[in-house]
Amino acid sequence: KALAGWLVRNQPISLAMNTVGGDMAYARQLFEQTSQVVYTVGREGNPALTCQARPQEGEIFGEFPVRRELQKFTRYPVFVPSPTAAYNCHYDEAYLASKAGGPVPAGMEYAAPLLSSVLSAEVRGFCVLVMEYLADSCGVNRGDGKNTGGPDRTIIWGLQRPPLGGQPTVLRCAVDTSFDELAPTLVPFFVTNARDAVRVSVDPANSTVIAALAELDVAVVIESEAE
């Protein structure tokens, strides 16, 4: 637990672990309680000597600073392979509005009350797109290490939820924050198993957002900027 806390606090990109006797308990615990970009797990006779990623085998590598300093160094985290230039692209407003009334991904119908609380058709459409992306990308994806010149190893990649272990993500809503401003950031938590890892801090004078969140059964802390 202490090591997991250190990894979350300092956020190195990768973590290599070696198991003994096939016991994966501590490796699983470190995986669940941290959020590194690359994990490598070895065993006797085939130890993990490196923790580099090979995008050509389906692995995703990334570079990003400690979260609290993210805006100090970069605009967005960088994940490879990805078209970094796309970070400067934008959606056409008409396209976003066209998605606003469309169906949500199967199994996410329960998010309808959240979407109905969004006033802007463009923002609502963007939320639907985020849901579609999550439905498409979440889950276990397997890479191919046999036919790319790399080692024959098990390669699993995909999105990882925030770490377990009682370290919630706090979304802050000031007195003038609208629900439309909150919704796109809330959606990735609301429609995944990371829902229990987020709480929304709301200024007591922001009655509109407080009321909307109460309807959604989202964890809310009502506190002023001073608190």
C-alpha positions as CSV (number, residue, x, y, z in Angstrom):
1,K,0.0,0.0,0.0
2,A,2.9,2.4,0.8
3,L,4.5,1.6,-2.6
4,A,1.2,2.2,-4.4
5,G,0.9,5.5,-2.6
6,W,4.4,6.5,-3.7
7,L,3.6,5.6,-7.3
8,V,0.4,7.6,-7.4
9,R,2.1,10.6,-5.8
10,N,5.2,10.6,-8.0
11,Q,3.6,9.1,-11.1
12,P,6.5,7.4,-13.0
13,I,5.5,6.3,-16.5
14,S,6.1,2.5,-16.0
15,L,6.3,-0.2,-13.5
16,A,8.0,-3.6,-13.8
17,M,7.2,-6.4,-11.3
18,N,8.4,-10.0,-10.9
19,T,6.2,-12.7,-9.4
20,V,7.3,-15.7,-7.3
21,G,5.6,-19.1,-7.5
22,G,3.0,-17.8,-9.9
23,D,1.5,-15.6,-7.2
24,M,0.0,-12.5,-8.9
25,A,-1.6,-11.0,-5.7
26,Y,0.9,-8.2,-5.2
27,A,1.1,-7.4,-8.9
28,R,-2.6,-7.2,-9.1
29,Q,-2.8,-5.0,-6.0
30,L,-0.2,-2.6,-7.4
31,F,-2.1,-2.5,-10.8
32,E,-5.4,-1.7,-9.1
33,Q,-4.1,0.9,-6.7
34,T,-2.0,2.8,-9.2
35,S,-2.3,4.4,-12.7
36,Q,1.0,4.0,-14.6
37,V,1.1,3.9,-18.4
38,V,3.0,0.6,-18.8
39,Y,3.1,-2.4,-16.5
40,T,5.4,-5.4,-17.1
41,V,5.0,-8.6,-15.1
42,G,7.6,-11.3,-15.1
43,R,8.1,-14.7,-13.5
44,E,10.9,-17.2,-12.7
45,G,12.7,-18.2,-15.9
46,N,11.2,-15.2,-17.7
47,P,11.7,-12.1,-15.6
48,A,10.7,-8.6,-16.4
49,L,13.9,-6.9,-17.3
50,T,12.4,-3.9,-19.0
51,C,9.2,-1.9,-18.9
52,Q,9.3,-0.3,-22.3
53,A,6.2,-0.3,-24.6
54,R,6.1,-1.5,-28.2
55,P,3.3,0.3,-30.0
56,Q,3.8,-2.0,-33.0
57,E,2.6,-4.8,-30.8
58,G,-0.6,-3.0,-29.7
59,E,0.9,-1.4,-26.6
60,I,0.2,2.2,-25.8
61,F,2.9,4.4,-24.4
62,G,2.4,7.8,-22.8
63,E,4.2,10.7,-21.3
64,F,2.6,13.1,-18.9
65,P,3.6,14.9,-15.7
66,V,2.2,14.5,-12.3
67,R,-1.5,15.4,-12.6
68,R,-1.4,18.4,-10.3
69,E,1.3,20.0,-12.6
70,L,-0.2,19.0,-15.9
71,Q,-1.0,22.5,-17.1
72,K,2.4,23.7,-16.1
73,F,4.2,21.6,-18.7
74,T,1.7,20.6,-21.5
75,R,-1.7,21.0,-22.9
76,Y,-2.7,17.3,-22.9
77,P,-1.1,14.0,-22.0
78,V,0.6,12.3,-25.0
79,F,-0.3,8.8,-25.8
80,V,1.6,6.8,-28.5
81,P,0.5,5.7,-31.0
82,S,-1.9,8.7,-31.5
83,P,-2.0,11.7,-33.8
84,T,-0.8,14.4,-31.4
85,A,-1.8,17.0,-33.9
86,A,-5.4,16.0,-33.5
87,Y,-5.3,17.6,-30.0
88,N,-5.7,20.9,-31.9
89,C,-8.7,19.8,-33.9
90,H,-12.3,20.6,-33.0
91,Y,-15.8,19.3,-33.7
92,D,-18.2,21.2,-36.0
93,E,-21.0,22.5,-33.9
94,A,-23.6,21.3,-36.4
95,Y,-22.2,17.7,-36.0
96,L,-22.3,17.9,-32.2
97,A,-25.9,19.1,-32.3
98,S,-26.8,16.2,-34.6
99,K,-25.6,13.8,-32.0
100,A,-27.6,15.3,-29.2
101,G,-30.8,13.5,-30.0
102,G,-29.2,10.2,-31.0
103,P,-29.3,7.0,-29.1
104,V,-26.7,6.4,-26.3
105,P,-24.6,3.2,-26.4
106,A,-26.4,0.0,-25.3
107,G,-26.2,-0.4,-21.6
108,M,-25.8,3.3,-20.9
109,E,-29.5,4.2,-21.1
110,Y,-29.4,5.0,-17.4
111,A,-27.4,8.2,-18.3
112,A,-30.5,9.7,-19.9
113,P,-31.2,12.0,-16.8
114,L,-27.7,13.4,-17.0
115,L,-28.0,14.2,-20.7
116,S,-31.5,15.8,-20.2
117,S,-29.9,18.1,-17.6
118,V,-27.6,19.5,-20.3
119,L,-29.1,22.6,-21.9
120,S,-26.8,23.0,-24.9
121,A,-27.4,20.6,-27.8
122,E,-23.7,20.9,-28.7
123,V,-22.6,19.9,-25.2
124,R,-25.1,17.1,-25.0
125,G,-23.9,15.8,-28.4
126,F,-20.3,15.9,-27.2
127,C,-21.3,13.9,-24.1
128,V,-22.9,11.3,-26.3
129,L,-19.7,11.1,-28.3
130,V,-17.7,10.6,-25.1
131,M,-20.0,7.7,-24.2
132,E,-19.6,6.1,-27.6
133,Y,-15.9,6.3,-27.3
134,L,-15.9,4.7,-23.8
135,A,-18.2,2.0,-25.0
136,D,-15.9,1.2,-27.9
137,S,-12.5,1.4,-26.1
138,C,-13.1,0.1,-22.6
139,G,-12.4,-3.6,-21.8
140,V,-9.4,-5.8,-22.4
141,N,-7.6,-5.5,-25.8
142,R,-4.8,-8.0,-26.7
143,G,-1.7,-7.1,-28.7
144,D,0.3,-9.4,-30.9
145,G,3.8,-10.1,-29.8
146,K,4.4,-13.1,-32.2
147,N,4.4,-11.6,-35.7
148,T,6.1,-8.2,-35.2
149,G,9.7,-9.2,-34.3
150,G,9.1,-8.8,-30.6
151,P,9.0,-11.3,-27.8
152,D,6.3,-13.9,-27.4
153,R,4.5,-12.4,-24.4
154,T,1.0,-11.7,-23.3
155,I,0.1,-8.1,-24.2
156,I,-3.0,-6.4,-22.8
157,W,-3.8,-2.8,-23.3
158,G,-6.7,-0.4,-22.8
159,L,-8.1,2.3,-20.6
160,Q,-7.6,2.0,-16.9
161,R,-9.9,3.5,-14.3
162,P,-8.5,5.8,-11.5
163,P,-6.7,3.9,-8.8
164,L,-8.6,2.1,-6.1
165,G,-7.7,2.8,-2.5
166,G,-9.7,5.8,-1.4
167,Q,-8.2,8.5,-3.5
168,P,-11.2,10.2,-5.1
169,T,-11.0,12.6,-8.0
170,V,-12.6,16.0,-7.1
171,L,-14.4,18.1,-9.7
172,R,-14.9,21.6,-8.4
173,C,-17.9,23.7,-9.3
174,A,-17.7,27.4,-8.4
175,V,-20.7,29.6,-7.8
176,D,-21.1,30.4,-11.5
177,T,-20.2,26.9,-12.9
178,S,-23.0,25.6,-15.1
179,F,-24.1,21.9,-15.3
180,D,-23.2,22.1,-19.0
181,E,-19.6,22.9,-18.1
182,L,-19.5,20.0,-15.6
183,A,-21.2,17.3,-17.7
184,P,-18.4,16.4,-20.2
185,T,-16.0,15.8,-17.4
186,L,-18.5,14.0,-15.2
187,V,-19.6,11.6,-18.0
188,P,-16.4,9.3,-18.0
189,F,-17.0,8.7,-14.3
190,F,-20.8,8.4,-14.5
191,V,-20.9,5.7,-17.1
192,T,-18.0,3.5,-16.0
193,N,-16.9,1.7,-12.9
194,A,-15.0,4.8,-11.8
195,R,-18.3,6.3,-10.6
196,D,-17.3,5.6,-7.0
197,A,-14.0,7.4,-7.4
198,V,-15.4,10.9,-8.1
199,R,-17.0,13.5,-5.9
200,V,-18.2,16.9,-6.9
201,S,-17.3,19.9,-4.8
202,V,-20.0,22.6,-5.2
203,D,-20.2,26.1,-3.9
204,P,-23.3,26.3,-1.6
205,A,-24.7,29.2,-3.7
206,N,-24.8,27.1,-6.9
207,S,-28.3,25.7,-6.3
208,T,-28.8,24.6,-9.9
209,V,-25.9,22.3,-10.0
210,I,-26.6,20.9,-6.5
211,A,-30.1,20.1,-7.5
212,A,-29.1,18.4,-10.8
213,L,-26.5,16.2,-9.0
214,A,-29.0,15.2,-6.3
215,E,-31.2,13.8,-9.1
216,L,-28.2,11.8,-10.4
217,D,-27.2,10.3,-7.1
218,V,-23.6,11.6,-7.5
219,A,-21.4,12.2,-4.4
220,V,-21.5,15.9,-3.6
221,V,-19.6,18.0,-1.1
222,I,-21.1,21.4,-0.6
223,E,-18.3,23.8,0.3
224,S,-17.2,27.4,-0.4
225,E,-13.9,28.4,-2.0
226,A,-12.5,29.2,1.4
227,E,-13.4,25.7,2.8
